[in-house]
Amino acid sequence: MRIILAILFTISLSVSYCQLGNDINWTLEQCIDSALVNNYSIQTVNVTSDISNVKLKNAKYSYLPSLNGGATHGYNWGQTIDPFTNQFATSRVQYNNFYLNSSLVLFSGLQNYYTQKVNKADWQSQVYNKRIEERNLKIQITTAYLQVLLNNEINIRLEEQLKLTHIQYQRISNLIETEREPSHKLFKIIAEEETDKYNVLKSQNDLNYALLLLQQLMNKSYDSNFNIVTIDTLNQTNNLENEIDISSFPELKLSDLTIEKQELSIQIVKGRLYPTLSVNGSLGTGYSENSKYLSPTGELLPKVFNTQIDENFYQSASLSLIVPILNKNTTNSQLQINRLELEQLKLNNKKQRLEIQNKLEQLKMDVTNSNSQYISLTAVVKTNEVNYQNSQIQFENGIITYSRLLEVKNRLYKAQSNLIQSKYRAKMNELILDYYLN
């Protein structure tokens, strides 16, 4: 029932997202949800989790006894010893054998117990693997999503630059027609306009490529009409000054489980040093044409099949004890290796904790710095806008040359471009930090 509900949920999401792609713009959350449904890495983790679950169940079954049955029907030719009569048979003899046997390990150094614990840790680790894959995918989708928005805003600014250049082109053309300006002044504006057209074309290509990468991350076919929702504001992440508890991070949970598995593996190897005690039992019977009786007529005839089955019925039970005495020191060597590997895992765990702590501190600082840079660059853009407006008036009055106006215009575009990049860098840092904290 759970599988059916999951399939229906996936189908409904796919249908709704197909409708979204045709009708309305996609939000960041919708892009992430679609990617989580269709991503192959996460699907692979789900399959690996199912495999680990099967192994865990199989480890539980190892406590049960084994039970096997068999039957044999055959013929012997030539001289052989009949197993039921202990007599030589020299002619063709039919024989049958039926049996059941069972064995149960009573003690083997608790190897089965620790193996079950290892399989359980394997199964639990897939939960954290999935959380890591989902977070990484969210970061990838968010990066691609914001890159689309960044390229789109840069494209808009470049189109505005092209419009400003074209206005100057028209103005100079009008002045040349009235013979108030020489014709050579138009050449530099024409060159600048062609450069602006190229920049707009390149920016549009970059935007289309960013849209392609985003849709590929979502495992969608490329759609040129695919649109996304603009993120206009920055949301200051809370708790930047608070101490962050990293103990619940999936990387560290996974690392702790790896250490636990290694400790359990050491116990499994230790179990090889202990004796193994098992109980065995079997039931069986058989039939042989060589088992004969003297009939009233004086003939030797094979005993009846049912009679032999009853007479040849046997039962056996035994205890088996295997004591390891000399195994070329392989068990002790393996123990030493496992213990050294355990120390290595513990060192890696400490290193990983430090790396995560450092990464979070860097992200918190990036968020703070990015927001302050965005505020500062906002003022820079406003100053450059006023400067461009004044320079435009000065150019129209002949106070400055077009080269000087072009300098001011390029400075304005650079300030606008830096502001756009700062805004999305700040947003990216905020979202990444949120993904780590939640």
C-alpha positions as CSV (number, residue, x, y, z in Angstrom):
1,M,0.0,0.0,0.0
2,R,2.8,2.4,0.8
3,I,4.5,1.7,-2.5
4,I,1.3,2.4,-4.4
5,L,0.8,5.7,-2.5
6,A,4.4,6.7,-3.3
7,I,3.9,5.9,-7.0
8,L,0.6,7.9,-7.1
9,F,2.3,10.8,-5.3
10,T,5.2,10.8,-7.9
11,I,2.8,10.7,-10.8
12,S,0.7,13.6,-9.3
13,L,3.9,15.7,-8.8
14,S,5.0,15.0,-12.4
15,V,1.7,15.9,-13.8
16,S,1.4,19.1,-11.7
17,Y,5.0,20.1,-12.7
18,C,4.2,19.5,-16.4
19,Q,1.2,21.9,-16.0
20,L,3.4,24.4,-14.1
21,G,5.9,24.4,-17.0
22,N,3.2,25.3,-19.4
23,D,1.0,27.6,-17.4
24,I,2.9,29.6,-14.7
25,N,6.4,30.4,-13.6
26,W,8.4,28.0,-11.4
27,T,9.3,28.9,-7.9
28,L,12.6,27.8,-6.3
29,E,10.6,25.4,-4.0
30,Q,8.9,23.8,-7.0
31,C,12.2,23.3,-8.8
32,I,13.7,21.6,-5.7
33,D,10.6,19.4,-5.2
34,S,10.7,18.3,-8.9
35,A,14.4,17.5,-8.7
36,L,14.0,15.5,-5.5
37,V,11.4,13.4,-7.2
38,N,13.4,12.8,-10.4
39,N,17.0,12.8,-9.2
40,Y,18.8,9.5,-9.9
41,S,21.2,9.8,-7.0
42,I,18.4,10.0,-4.5
43,Q,16.6,7.1,-6.2
44,T,19.8,5.1,-5.9
45,V,20.0,5.8,-2.2
46,N,16.4,4.5,-1.8
47,V,17.3,1.3,-3.6
48,T,20.5,0.9,-1.5
49,S,18.3,1.4,1.6
50,D,16.0,-1.4,0.5
51,I,19.0,-3.7,0.0
52,S,20.3,-2.9,3.5
53,N,16.9,-3.6,4.9
54,V,16.9,-7.1,3.2
55,K,20.3,-7.8,4.6
56,L,19.1,-6.8,8.1
57,K,16.2,-9.2,7.9
58,N,18.5,-12.0,6.6
59,A,20.8,-11.4,9.6
60,K,17.8,-12.0,11.9
61,Y,17.0,-15.3,10.2
62,S,20.6,-16.5,10.9
63,Y,19.4,-17.5,14.4
64,L,17.0,-20.1,13.0
65,P,18.1,-23.7,12.5
66,S,18.7,-25.1,9.0
67,L,16.4,-27.8,7.7
68,N,17.0,-29.9,4.6
69,G,15.3,-32.9,3.1
70,G,16.3,-35.2,0.3
71,A,15.3,-38.4,-1.6
72,T,17.4,-40.7,-3.8
73,H,16.3,-43.4,-6.2
74,G,19.1,-45.3,-8.1
75,Y,20.6,-48.6,-9.3
76,N,23.9,-50.3,-8.6
77,W,25.7,-52.7,-11.0
78,G,28.7,-54.8,-10.0
79,Q,30.1,-55.6,-6.7
80,T,29.3,-53.1,-4.0
81,I,28.5,-53.1,-0.3
82,D,24.8,-52.4,0.4
83,P,24.5,-49.7,3.0
84,F,21.3,-51.3,4.5
85,T,22.4,-55.0,4.6
86,N,26.2,-54.5,4.8
87,Q,26.5,-57.3,2.3
88,F,28.1,-57.5,-1.1
89,A,25.8,-57.1,-4.0
90,T,27.0,-58.4,-7.4
91,S,23.9,-57.9,-9.5
92,R,21.8,-54.9,-10.3
93,V,20.3,-53.5,-7.1
94,Q,17.6,-50.8,-6.8
95,Y,18.0,-48.6,-3.8
96,N,16.1,-45.6,-2.3
97,N,17.1,-43.2,0.5
98,F,14.9,-40.6,2.3
99,Y,16.2,-38.2,4.9
100,L,15.8,-34.9,6.8
101,N,18.7,-33.2,8.6
102,S,18.9,-30.0,10.7
103,S,21.6,-28.1,12.5
104,L,21.6,-25.1,14.8
105,V,24.5,-23.1,16.0
106,L,24.2,-22.6,19.7
107,F,27.3,-20.4,20.2
108,S,29.9,-18.9,17.8
109,G,31.4,-16.0,19.8
110,L,28.2,-13.9,19.2
111,Q,29.2,-13.4,15.6
112,N,25.6,-13.5,14.4
113,Y,24.6,-11.0,17.0
114,Y,27.2,-8.4,16.0
115,T,26.6,-9.1,12.2
116,Q,23.0,-8.2,12.8
117,K,24.1,-5.0,14.5
118,V,26.4,-4.1,11.6
119,N,23.5,-4.6,9.1
120,K,21.3,-2.4,11.2
121,A,23.9,0.4,11.2
122,D,24.2,0.0,7.4
123,W,20.5,0.4,7.0
124,Q,20.4,3.5,9.3
125,S,23.3,5.1,7.4
126,Q,21.2,5.2,4.3
127,V,18.9,7.7,6.1
128,Y,21.8,10.1,6.5
129,N,23.1,9.4,3.0
130,K,19.7,10.5,1.6
131,R,19.7,13.7,3.7
132,I,23.2,14.6,2.4
133,E,22.1,13.9,-1.2
134,E,19.0,16.0,-0.8
135,R,20.8,18.9,0.7
136,N,23.5,18.8,-2.0
137,L,20.8,18.7,-4.6
138,K,19.0,21.7,-3.0
139,I,22.3,23.6,-3.1
140,Q,22.9,22.7,-6.8
141,I,19.3,23.6,-7.8
142,T,19.5,26.9,-5.8
143,T,22.8,27.8,-7.4
144,A,21.5,27.2,-10.9
145,Y,18.2,29.0,-10.1
146,L,20.0,32.1,-8.8
147,Q,22.4,32.0,-11.8
148,V,19.4,32.2,-14.1
149,L,18.0,35.2,-12.2
150,L,21.5,36.8,-12.1
151,N,22.0,36.4,-15.9
152,N,18.5,37.7,-16.5
153,E,19.1,40.9,-14.5
154,I,22.4,41.5,-16.2
155,N,20.7,41.0,-19.6
156,I,18.1,43.6,-18.6
157,R,20.9,46.1,-17.6
158,L,22.7,45.5,-20.9
159,E,19.5,46.1,-22.8
160,E,19.1,49.4,-20.9
161,Q,22.7,50.3,-21.9
162,L,21.8,49.6,-25.5
163,K,18.8,51.9,-25.3
164,L,20.9,54.7,-23.8
165,T,23.4,54.3,-26.6
166,H,20.6,54.3,-29.2
167,I,19.2,57.5,-27.7
168,Q,22.5,59.2,-28.1
169,Y,22.8,57.8,-31.7
170,Q,19.4,59.4,-32.6
171,R,20.3,62.7,-30.9
172,I,23.6,63.0,-32.8
173,S,22.0,62.0,-36.0
174,N,19.5,64.8,-35.7
175,L,22.3,67.3,-34.9
176,I,24.2,66.1,-38.0
177,E,21.2,66.5,-40.2
178,T,20.8,70.1,-39.0
179,E,24.5,70.6,-39.5
180,R,25.1,71.5,-35.9
181,E,27.5,68.6,-35.4
182,P,30.1,67.0,-37.7
183,S,29.3,63.5,-39.1
184,H,32.5,61.9,-37.6
185,K,31.0,62.1,-34.1
186,L,28.5,59.4,-35.1
187,F,31.2,56.8,-35.8
188,K,32.1,56.2,-32.2
189,I,28.4,55.9,-31.2
190,I,27.8,53.4,-33.9
191,A,30.8,51.3,-32.7
192,E,29.5,51.5,-29.1
193,E,26.0,50.5,-30.2
194,E,27.3,47.4,-32.1
195,T,29.3,46.5,-29.0
196,D,26.2,46.9,-26.8
197,K,24.3,44.6,-29.2
198,Y,27.0,42.0,-29.0
199,N,26.9,42.2,-25.2
200,V,23.1,41.8,-25.2
201,L,23.4,38.7,-27.5
202,K,26.1,37.1,-25.4
203,S,24.1,37.8,-22.2
204,Q,21.0,36.2,-23.7
205,N,23.1,33.1,-24.6
206,D,24.4,32.9,-21.1
207,L,20.8,33.1,-19.8
208,N,19.7,30.3,-22.1
209,Y,22.6,28.2,-21.0
210,A,21.8,28.8,-17.3
211,L,18.2,27.7,-18.0
212,L,19.5,24.6,-19.7
213,L,21.7,23.6,-16.7
214,L,18.8,24.2,-14.3
215,Q,16.4,22.0,-16.2
216,Q,19.1,19.3,-16.6
217,L,19.5,19.2,-12.8
218,M,15.8,18.7,-12.6
219,N,16.0,15.9,-15.2
220,K,13.8,17.8,-17.5
221,S,14.1,18.2,-21.2
222,Y,15.1,21.7,-22.3
223,D,12.2,24.0,-22.8
224,S,12.9,27.5,-24.1
225,N,9.6,28.8,-22.6
226,F,10.6,27.6,-19.1
227,N,10.3,30.6,-16.7
228,I,11.1,31.0,-13.0
229,V,9.9,33.4,-10.3
230,T,12.1,36.4,-9.4
231,I,13.5,36.6,-5.9
232,D,13.4,40.3,-5.1
233,T,14.3,40.6,-1.4
234,L,17.0,39.3,0.9
235,N,15.9,37.6,4.1
236,Q,18.5,38.0,6.8
237,T,19.2,34.6,8.3
238,N,18.5,34.4,12.0
239,N,20.7,33.0,14.7
240,L,24.0,34.2,13.1
241,E,25.4,35.0,16.5
242,N,24.1,31.9,18.2
243,E,26.2,28.8,18.7
244,I,25.3,26.1,16.3
245,D,25.0,22.5,17.5
246,I,26.5,20.3,14.7
247,S,26.0,17.0,16.4
248,S,22.8,16.4,14.4
249,F,24.4,17.0,11.0
250,P,24.0,13.9,8.8
251,E,27.7,13.8,7.9
252,L,28.6,13.4,11.6
253,K,25.8,10.9,12.2
254,L,27.1,8.9,9.3
255,S,30.6,9.2,10.6
256,D,29.5,8.0,14.1
257,L,27.7,5.0,12.5
258,T,30.9,4.2,10.6
259,I,32.8,4.1,13.9
260,E,30.1,2.0,15.4
261,K,30.2,-0.5,12.5
262,Q,34.0,-0.8,12.9
263,E,33.7,-1.5,16.6
264,L,31.1,-4.2,15.8
265,S,33.4,-5.6,13.1
266,I,36.1,-6.0,15.8
267,Q,33.6,-8.0,17.9
268,I,32.9,-10.2,15.0
269,V,36.6,-10.9,14.4
270,K,37.0,-11.6,18.2
271,G,34.2,-14.1,17.9
272,R,36.4,-16.3,15.7
273,L,38.7,-16.8,18.7
274,Y,35.9,-18.6,20.6
275,P,34.7,-22.2,20.2
276,T,31.7,-22.9,18.0
277,L,29.0,-25.2,19.5
278,S,26.3,-26.6,17.3
279,V,23.7,-29.3,17.5
280,N,22.8,-31.5,14.6
281,G,20.0,-34.0,14.0
282,S,18.8,-36.2,11.2
283,L,16.0,-38.6,10.3
284,G,16.1,-41.1,7.5
285,T,15.2,-44.4,6.0
286,G,15.8,-46.4,2.8
287,Y,15.1,-49.4,0.6
288,S,17.4,-51.9,-1.1
289,E,16.6,-54.8,-3.4
290,N,19.6,-56.6,-1.7
291,S,17.6,-56.9,1.5
292,K,15.9,-60.3,1.2
293,Y,14.0,-62.8,3.2
294,L,13.4,-66.5,2.8
295,S,9.9,-67.1,1.5
296,P,7.8,-70.2,2.4
297,T,8.6,-71.6,-1.0
298,G,12.3,-71.5,-0.2
299,E,13.1,-68.5,-2.5
300,L,15.1,-65.4,-1.4
301,L,12.9,-62.5,-2.3
302,P,13.4,-58.7,-1.7
303,K,11.6,-57.4,1.4
304,V,8.5,-55.4,0.7
305,F,9.2,-51.6,0.2
306,N,7.0,-50.4,3.1
307,T,8.5,-53.1,5.4
308,Q,12.0,-51.9,4.7
309,I,11.0,-48.2,5.1
310,D,9.8,-49.0,8.6
311,E,12.7,-51.3,9.5
312,N,15.4,-49.0,8.1
313,F,14.2,-45.9,9.9
314,Y,17.0,-44.2,11.8
315,Q,17.4,-41.1,14.0
316,S,20.6,-39.3,15.0
317,A,21.5,-36.3,17.2
318,S,24.9,-34.9,18.0
319,L,26.7,-31.9,19.5
320,S,29.6,-30.5,17.6
321,L,32.3,-28.4,19.2
322,I,35.0,-26.7,17.1
323,V,37.9,-25.1,19.1
324,P,40.2,-22.8,17.1
325,I,43.8,-23.7,18.0
326,L,46.1,-22.4,15.3
327,N,45.0,-20.3,12.4
328,K,48.3,-18.8,11.2
329,N,47.7,-15.7,13.3
330,T,45.2,-14.4,10.8
331,T,42.5,-13.6,13.4
332,N,44.9,-11.6,15.6
333,S,46.4,-9.8,12.6
334,Q,42.9,-8.9,11.4
335,L,42.1,-7.6,14.9
336,Q,45.1,-5.3,14.9
337,I,44.2,-4.0,11.4
338,N,40.6,-3.3,12.5
339,R,41.7,-1.5,15.6
340,L,44.1,0.7,13.7
341,E,41.3,1.4,11.2
342,L,39.1,2.4,14.1
343,E,41.6,4.9,15.3
344,Q,41.8,6.3,11.8
345,L,38.0,6.6,11.6
346,K,38.0,8.5,14.9
347,L,40.6,10.9,13.7
348,N,38.6,11.4,10.5
349,N,35.5,12.1,12.7
350,K,37.3,14.8,14.6
351,K,38.6,16.3,11.4
352,Q,35.2,16.3,9.8
353,R,33.7,18.0,12.9
354,L,36.3,20.7,12.6
355,E,35.7,21.1,8.9
356,I,32.0,21.5,9.3
357,Q,32.4,24.0,12.1
358,N,34.8,26.0,10.0
359,K,32.4,25.8,7.0
360,L,29.5,27.1,9.1
361,E,31.6,30.0,10.5
362,Q,32.7,30.9,7.0
363,L,29.1,30.8,5.8
364,K,27.9,33.0,8.7
365,M,30.7,35.5,7.9
366,D,29.9,35.3,4.1
367,V,26.2,36.1,4.9
368,T,27.2,39.1,7.1
369,N,29.7,40.4,4.6
370,S,27.5,39.9,1.5
371,N,24.6,41.8,3.1
372,S,26.9,44.7,4.1
373,Q,28.4,44.8,0.6
374,Y,25.0,44.8,-0.9
375,I,24.0,47.8,1.2
376,S,27.2,49.6,0.3
377,L,26.9,48.9,-3.4
378,T,23.3,50.1,-3.4
379,A,24.7,53.6,-2.5
380,V,27.4,53.3,-5.1
381,V,24.8,52.6,-7.8
382,K,22.7,55.6,-6.8
383,T,25.7,57.8,-6.9
384,N,26.7,56.6,-10.3
385,E,23.1,57.0,-11.6
386,V,23.1,60.7,-10.5
387,N,26.6,61.1,-12.0
388,Y,25.4,59.7,-15.4
389,Q,22.4,61.9,-15.5
390,N,24.5,65.0,-14.8
391,S,27.1,63.9,-17.4
392,Q,24.3,63.3,-20.0
393,I,23.2,67.0,-19.5
394,Q,26.8,68.1,-19.7
395,F,27.3,66.2,-23.0
396,E,24.1,67.6,-24.5
397,N,25.4,71.1,-23.7
398,G,28.7,70.3,-25.2
399,I,30.6,70.6,-21.9
400,I,32.1,67.0,-22.1
401,T,32.9,64.7,-25.0
402,Y,31.1,61.5,-25.8
403,S,34.2,59.5,-24.6
404,R,33.8,61.0,-21.2
405,L,30.0,60.2,-21.2
406,L,30.9,56.6,-22.3
407,E,33.3,56.3,-19.3
408,V,30.5,57.4,-16.9
409,K,28.0,55.0,-18.6
410,N,30.4,52.0,-18.3
411,R,31.1,52.9,-14.7
412,L,27.4,52.9,-14.0
413,Y,27.0,49.5,-15.7
414,K,29.9,48.0,-13.6
415,A,28.3,49.3,-10.4
416,Q,24.9,47.9,-11.4
417,S,26.6,44.5,-12.3
418,N,28.4,44.4,-9.0
419,L,25.2,45.2,-7.1
420,I,23.3,42.4,-8.9
421,Q,26.1,39.9,-8.2
422,S,26.3,41.0,-4.6
423,K,22.6,40.5,-4.1
424,Y,22.5,37.0,-5.4
425,R,25.8,36.0,-3.7
426,A,24.2,37.2,-0.4
427,K,21.0,35.2,-1.2
428,M,23.0,32.1,-2.1
429,N,25.0,32.3,1.2
430,E,21.8,32.7,3.2
431,L,20.1,29.7,1.5
432,I,23.1,27.4,1.9
433,L,23.3,28.3,5.5
434,D,19.6,27.5,6.0
435,Y,20.1,24.2,4.2
436,Y,22.8,23.2,6.7
437,L,20.9,24.4,9.7
438,N,17.5,22.8,8.8
